[in-house]
Amino acid sequence: MSEASQEKLDAFLGKMVGDLGAIATGAGVLLGDRLGLFKALREGGKMTATELSTRTGTQERLVREWLSGQAAAGYVDYDEAKDEFYLNAEQELVFADEDSPAFMAGAFEVLSALWLDEEKVRQAFQSGKGVAWHDHSACLFRGTERFFRPGYNANLIDSWLPALEGVVEKLERGVEVADVGCGHGASTVLMARAFPNSRFVGFDYHAPSIERARKAAEEAGVGANTRFEVAAAKTYPGTYDLVAFFDCLHDMGDPAGAASHVHGSLKPDGTWMIVEPFAHDHLAANLNPVGRVYYAASTFVCTPASLSQEVGLGLGAQAGEARLRKVVTGGGFKRFRRATETPFNMVLEARP
């Protein structure tokens, strides 16, 4: 065992203080999100702790402590002269505006599931049996939809679909679209609203998510061209011009089998759109802040989900383009390319 450098140890402990602060503050973000404290701050402007507690029907002493912690983290601003707290424009976009492309409160909800389900994942490490998606805490399902929706709002219609060869023109004319692994239906509803001449069906094996997706479609007024059905990626019915997989292929136990089924469900000139977490092909290149988040999520959610299913390939959330290409072409696809990307996603296009 090598002798530790005091200087390096002090620096590492400083990093630990920062990381522990982030973890502790994250619980406060979740609390503030669920109590409506961030949205109340956005609507009310500068407020004292007493004013915020009155506005939200919460206990003043606890609200003051919450505000103080969020201010110490830089998540809320503080006016010392007036003893008032408020959100600046950037904080509003991140914590209080659900439609903002920078909204992150849903991410904290996802990460809470990692802590809640640690025992299940620990048992999976020992048994090797994995943890199925439906066996996770319910906050994972809601948080995932809230985490991904801002990115879909910002990119799906204006950037990702236009990057695919000839797809927007087809959608505008009117075609059949399947959104597989649709979860709560955020991506399906967005496409259905943007392209009313096309017909959309969302598939997911998780029945409670399908129920929520149906309500979302009704609330969005897209029931006329949208429906949701319980079905798995290897068995969903129908023939389509476009099949979309949003952030789900790597979670599947048999992604190659799913690729083969997609190939069989596409029309000869159809397109498979695959949105996956951004990753490089080699581990060393993924050792960065984005990779840190994705590897953590993959350890607790994505890889255990895959291992709980047949085959259990375990691609993980940082599979990278090369491994995904192998899966897709193994399913029979002849053409495969990266159509576009963001710092958080790769958008891949496959054609028969």
C-alpha positions as CSV (number, residue, x, y, z in Angstrom):
1,M,0.0,0.0,0.0
2,S,1.5,3.3,-1.1
3,E,1.8,6.2,1.4
4,A,-0.8,8.9,0.9
5,S,0.3,12.4,0.0
6,Q,-1.2,14.9,2.6
7,E,-1.6,17.5,-0.1
8,K,-3.5,15.1,-2.4
9,L,-5.5,13.8,0.5
10,D,-6.6,17.2,1.5
11,A,-7.7,18.0,-2.1
12,F,-9.6,14.7,-2.3
13,L,-11.3,15.4,1.0
14,G,-12.3,18.8,-0.3
15,K,-13.9,17.1,-3.3
16,M,-15.7,14.8,-0.8
17,V,-17.2,17.9,0.9
18,G,-18.5,19.1,-2.4
19,D,-19.9,15.8,-3.4
20,L,-21.6,15.3,0.0
21,G,-23.0,18.7,-0.3
22,A,-24.4,17.9,-3.7
23,I,-26.0,14.7,-2.4
24,A,-27.6,16.5,0.6
25,T,-28.8,19.4,-1.4
26,G,-30.3,17.0,-3.9
27,A,-32.7,15.7,-1.3
28,G,-33.6,19.4,-0.7
29,V,-34.3,19.9,-4.4
30,L,-36.7,16.9,-4.4
31,L,-38.4,18.2,-1.3
32,G,-38.8,21.7,-2.8
33,D,-40.0,20.3,-6.1
34,R,-42.7,18.2,-4.4
35,L,-43.8,20.9,-2.0
36,G,-44.0,23.5,-4.8
37,L,-41.5,25.8,-3.2
38,F,-39.5,26.5,-6.3
39,K,-42.6,27.3,-8.4
40,A,-43.9,29.5,-5.6
41,L,-40.6,31.4,-5.6
42,R,-40.8,31.8,-9.3
43,E,-44.4,33.2,-9.1
44,G,-43.9,35.4,-6.0
45,G,-40.4,36.9,-6.7
46,K,-38.4,37.9,-3.7
47,M,-39.8,36.6,-0.5
48,T,-39.0,36.1,3.2
49,A,-39.2,32.6,4.6
50,T,-42.4,33.6,6.3
51,E,-44.0,34.8,3.1
52,L,-43.0,31.6,1.2
53,S,-44.4,29.4,4.0
54,T,-47.6,31.3,4.0
55,R,-47.9,31.1,0.2
56,T,-47.3,27.3,0.2
57,G,-49.0,26.4,3.4
58,T,-45.8,25.0,5.0
59,Q,-44.1,25.4,8.3
60,E,-42.0,28.6,8.5
61,R,-39.1,27.3,10.5
62,L,-38.6,24.4,8.2
63,V,-39.0,26.6,5.1
64,R,-36.2,28.9,6.4
65,E,-33.9,26.0,6.9
66,W,-34.6,24.7,3.4
67,L,-34.1,28.1,1.9
68,S,-30.8,28.5,3.7
69,G,-29.5,25.2,2.5
70,Q,-30.5,25.9,-1.1
71,A,-28.9,29.3,-0.9
72,A,-25.7,27.8,0.4
73,A,-25.7,25.5,-2.6
74,G,-26.3,28.4,-5.0
75,Y,-29.6,27.0,-6.0
76,V,-31.5,29.9,-4.5
77,D,-30.3,33.5,-4.3
78,Y,-30.3,35.5,-1.0
79,D,-30.7,39.3,-0.5
80,E,-29.1,39.8,2.9
81,A,-30.2,43.4,3.3
82,K,-33.9,42.5,3.1
83,D,-33.6,38.8,4.4
84,E,-35.4,37.7,1.2
85,F,-34.8,34.7,-1.1
86,Y,-35.5,34.4,-4.8
87,L,-34.7,32.5,-8.0
88,N,-32.6,34.2,-10.6
89,A,-33.4,33.6,-14.3
90,E,-31.2,30.6,-14.7
91,Q,-32.4,28.9,-11.5
92,E,-36.0,29.4,-12.6
93,L,-35.2,27.5,-15.8
94,V,-33.6,24.6,-14.0
95,F,-35.9,24.2,-11.0
96,A,-39.3,25.9,-11.7
97,D,-40.1,25.7,-15.4
98,E,-41.2,22.2,-16.5
99,D,-41.2,23.2,-20.1
100,S,-37.6,24.6,-20.0
101,P,-35.0,22.6,-22.0
102,A,-32.8,23.1,-18.9
103,F,-35.3,21.7,-16.3
104,M,-33.5,19.4,-14.0
105,A,-35.8,18.7,-11.1
106,G,-36.9,15.4,-12.7
107,A,-33.3,14.2,-12.7
108,F,-33.2,14.5,-8.9
109,E,-36.4,12.4,-8.7
110,V,-34.7,9.7,-10.8
111,L,-31.6,9.7,-8.6
112,S,-33.7,9.3,-5.5
113,A,-34.7,5.9,-6.8
114,L,-31.0,4.9,-6.7
115,W,-30.9,5.4,-3.0
116,L,-34.4,3.9,-2.3
117,D,-33.6,0.8,-4.4
118,E,-30.0,0.2,-3.2
119,E,-30.9,-3.0,-1.3
120,K,-32.6,-4.5,-4.4
121,V,-29.5,-3.7,-6.5
122,R,-27.2,-5.0,-3.8
123,Q,-29.0,-8.3,-3.9
124,A,-28.7,-8.3,-7.7
125,F,-24.9,-7.9,-7.4
126,Q,-24.9,-11.0,-5.3
127,S,-27.4,-13.1,-7.2
128,G,-26.7,-11.9,-10.7
129,K,-30.5,-11.9,-11.4
130,G,-30.8,-8.2,-12.0
131,V,-33.7,-5.9,-11.1
132,A,-36.6,-5.5,-13.5
133,W,-37.8,-2.0,-14.4
134,H,-41.2,-2.6,-12.8
135,D,-39.6,-3.6,-9.5
136,H,-38.1,-0.1,-8.9
137,S,-39.7,2.6,-6.8
138,A,-42.4,4.5,-8.5
139,C,-40.4,7.8,-8.4
140,L,-38.2,6.3,-11.1
141,F,-41.0,6.2,-13.7
142,R,-42.3,9.7,-13.0
143,G,-38.8,11.1,-12.7
144,T,-37.6,9.5,-16.0
145,E,-40.4,11.1,-17.9
146,R,-39.8,14.5,-16.3
147,F,-36.0,14.2,-16.8
148,F,-36.2,13.3,-20.5
149,R,-39.1,15.5,-21.6
150,P,-37.2,18.8,-21.6
151,G,-34.6,17.3,-23.9
152,Y,-37.3,15.9,-26.2
153,N,-39.1,19.3,-26.1
154,A,-35.9,21.1,-27.1
155,N,-34.7,18.7,-29.8
156,L,-37.1,16.1,-31.1
157,I,-39.2,18.1,-33.5
158,D,-36.7,20.8,-34.5
159,S,-33.5,18.8,-34.6
160,W,-33.6,15.0,-34.3
161,L,-36.4,14.1,-36.7
162,P,-35.1,16.6,-39.4
163,A,-31.7,14.8,-39.2
164,L,-33.3,11.6,-40.5
165,E,-33.4,11.1,-44.2
166,G,-36.8,12.1,-45.6
167,V,-38.7,11.3,-42.4
168,V,-40.2,14.8,-41.7
169,E,-41.7,14.9,-45.2
170,K,-43.4,11.5,-44.6
171,L,-44.7,12.5,-41.2
172,E,-46.2,15.7,-42.7
173,R,-48.0,13.6,-45.4
174,G,-49.2,11.0,-42.9
175,V,-47.6,7.7,-42.0
176,E,-47.7,5.0,-39.3
177,V,-45.3,5.4,-36.3
178,A,-44.5,3.2,-33.4
179,D,-42.8,4.6,-30.3
180,V,-41.4,1.5,-28.5
181,G,-40.6,1.7,-24.8
182,C,-42.6,4.8,-24.7
183,G,-42.9,5.0,-20.9
184,H,-45.3,7.8,-20.0
185,G,-45.6,8.8,-23.6
186,A,-43.8,12.2,-23.6
187,S,-42.1,11.5,-27.0
188,T,-45.2,10.0,-28.5
189,V,-47.4,13.0,-27.6
190,L,-44.8,15.5,-28.9
191,M,-44.7,13.8,-32.3
192,A,-48.4,13.4,-32.5
193,R,-49.0,17.1,-31.8
194,A,-46.5,18.2,-34.4
195,F,-47.7,15.8,-37.1
196,P,-51.5,15.5,-36.9
197,N,-51.7,13.7,-40.3
198,S,-49.7,10.7,-39.0
199,R,-50.9,8.0,-36.7
200,F,-48.9,7.1,-33.6
201,V,-48.9,4.1,-31.3
202,G,-46.8,3.9,-28.1
203,F,-45.8,0.5,-26.8
204,D,-44.4,-0.4,-23.4
205,Y,-44.4,-3.6,-21.4
206,H,-45.1,-1.6,-18.2
207,A,-48.9,-1.4,-17.8
208,P,-49.0,1.5,-15.3
209,S,-46.8,3.6,-17.6
210,I,-49.2,2.9,-20.5
211,E,-52.1,4.1,-18.3
212,R,-50.3,7.3,-17.6
213,A,-49.4,7.8,-21.3
214,R,-53.1,7.5,-22.2
215,K,-54.0,10.2,-19.8
216,A,-51.1,12.4,-21.1
217,A,-52.4,12.0,-24.7
218,E,-55.9,12.9,-23.5
219,E,-54.6,16.0,-21.7
220,A,-52.6,17.1,-24.8
221,G,-55.6,16.6,-27.1
222,V,-54.0,14.1,-29.4
223,G,-56.3,11.2,-28.8
224,A,-57.5,11.3,-32.5
225,N,-54.1,10.2,-33.9
226,T,-52.6,8.5,-30.8
227,R,-53.1,5.3,-28.9
228,F,-51.0,3.3,-26.4
229,E,-50.8,-0.5,-25.9
230,V,-49.0,-2.8,-23.6
231,A,-46.5,-4.8,-25.6
232,A,-42.8,-5.7,-25.5
233,A,-40.1,-4.7,-27.9
234,K,-39.8,-8.2,-29.4
235,T,-43.6,-8.8,-29.8
236,Y,-45.4,-5.5,-30.6
237,P,-47.8,-5.8,-33.6
238,G,-48.1,-3.8,-36.8
239,T,-46.1,-2.5,-39.7
240,Y,-44.7,1.0,-39.7
241,D,-42.9,3.7,-41.6
242,L,-41.1,4.9,-38.6
243,V,-40.2,3.1,-35.4
244,A,-38.6,5.1,-32.5
245,F,-36.7,3.8,-29.5
246,F,-36.1,6.7,-27.0
247,D,-33.4,5.9,-24.4
248,C,-34.5,2.3,-24.0
249,L,-32.6,-0.1,-26.3
250,H,-29.7,-0.4,-23.8
251,D,-32.1,-1.4,-21.1
252,M,-33.3,-4.5,-23.0
253,G,-32.2,-8.0,-22.2
254,D,-32.1,-9.0,-25.9
255,P,-31.5,-5.8,-27.9
256,A,-30.4,-7.8,-30.9
257,G,-33.8,-9.7,-30.8
258,A,-35.6,-6.4,-30.5
259,A,-33.6,-5.1,-33.5
260,S,-34.6,-8.1,-35.5
261,H,-38.3,-7.5,-34.6
262,V,-38.0,-3.9,-35.6
263,H,-36.6,-4.9,-38.9
264,G,-39.5,-7.2,-39.5
265,S,-42.0,-4.5,-38.5
266,L,-40.7,-1.8,-40.9
267,K,-41.9,-1.1,-44.4
268,P,-39.2,-1.6,-47.0
269,D,-38.4,2.2,-47.0
270,G,-39.0,2.6,-43.3
271,T,-36.6,4.1,-40.7
272,W,-35.6,3.1,-37.2
273,M,-34.8,6.0,-35.0
274,I,-32.7,5.1,-31.9
275,V,-32.0,7.7,-29.3
276,E,-29.4,6.6,-26.8
277,P,-27.4,8.3,-24.0
278,F,-24.3,10.0,-25.4
279,A,-21.2,7.9,-25.0
280,H,-17.8,7.3,-26.6
281,D,-16.7,3.8,-27.5
282,H,-13.9,3.5,-24.8
283,L,-14.2,3.8,-21.1
284,A,-11.4,6.3,-20.7
285,A,-13.2,8.8,-22.9
286,N,-16.4,8.5,-20.8
287,L,-14.7,9.4,-17.5
288,N,-16.3,12.9,-17.3
289,P,-19.2,14.5,-15.6
290,V,-21.8,13.2,-18.0
291,G,-20.4,9.7,-17.9
292,R,-20.4,9.9,-14.1
293,V,-24.2,10.4,-14.1
294,Y,-24.8,7.8,-16.8
295,Y,-22.6,5.1,-15.2
296,A,-24.4,5.6,-11.9
297,A,-27.8,5.3,-13.4
298,S,-26.6,2.3,-15.4
299,T,-25.3,0.6,-12.3
300,F,-28.6,0.9,-10.5
301,V,-31.2,0.8,-13.2
302,C,-30.2,0.1,-16.8
303,T,-27.8,-2.8,-16.5
304,P,-29.8,-4.6,-13.7
305,A,-32.9,-4.2,-15.9
306,S,-31.2,-5.9,-18.8
307,L,-29.8,-8.7,-16.6
308,S,-33.3,-9.4,-15.3
309,Q,-34.5,-10.4,-18.8
310,E,-33.8,-13.2,-21.2
311,V,-30.3,-13.1,-22.7
312,G,-29.3,-10.3,-20.4
313,L,-26.8,-8.7,-22.7
314,G,-26.2,-5.8,-20.3
315,L,-25.3,-3.1,-22.8
316,G,-25.5,-0.4,-20.2
317,A,-26.2,3.3,-20.6
318,Q,-22.6,4.0,-21.9
319,A,-22.6,1.3,-24.6
320,G,-21.2,3.6,-27.3
321,E,-21.9,3.7,-31.0
322,A,-19.7,0.8,-32.0
323,R,-21.5,-1.7,-29.8
324,L,-24.9,-0.3,-30.8
325,R,-24.0,-0.6,-34.4
326,K,-23.2,-4.3,-33.9
327,V,-26.6,-4.9,-32.2
328,V,-28.5,-3.1,-34.9
329,T,-26.8,-4.6,-37.9
330,G,-27.0,-8.0,-36.2
331,G,-30.8,-7.5,-36.4
332,G,-30.6,-7.3,-40.2
333,F,-30.2,-3.6,-40.9
334,K,-27.9,-2.7,-43.7
335,R,-27.6,1.0,-43.2
336,F,-26.6,2.6,-39.9
337,R,-25.4,6.1,-39.1
338,R,-25.2,8.7,-36.3
339,A,-27.7,11.3,-37.5
340,T,-27.0,14.0,-34.9
341,E,-26.1,14.4,-31.2
342,T,-26.4,16.5,-28.1
343,P,-24.1,16.5,-25.1
344,F,-26.5,14.0,-23.5
345,N,-27.8,11.9,-26.5
346,M,-26.9,10.2,-29.7
347,V,-29.5,10.0,-32.4
348,L,-28.9,6.9,-34.6
349,E,-30.6,6.1,-37.9
350,A,-31.0,2.5,-39.2
351,R,-32.7,1.4,-42.4
352,P,-33.3,-2.1,-43.8
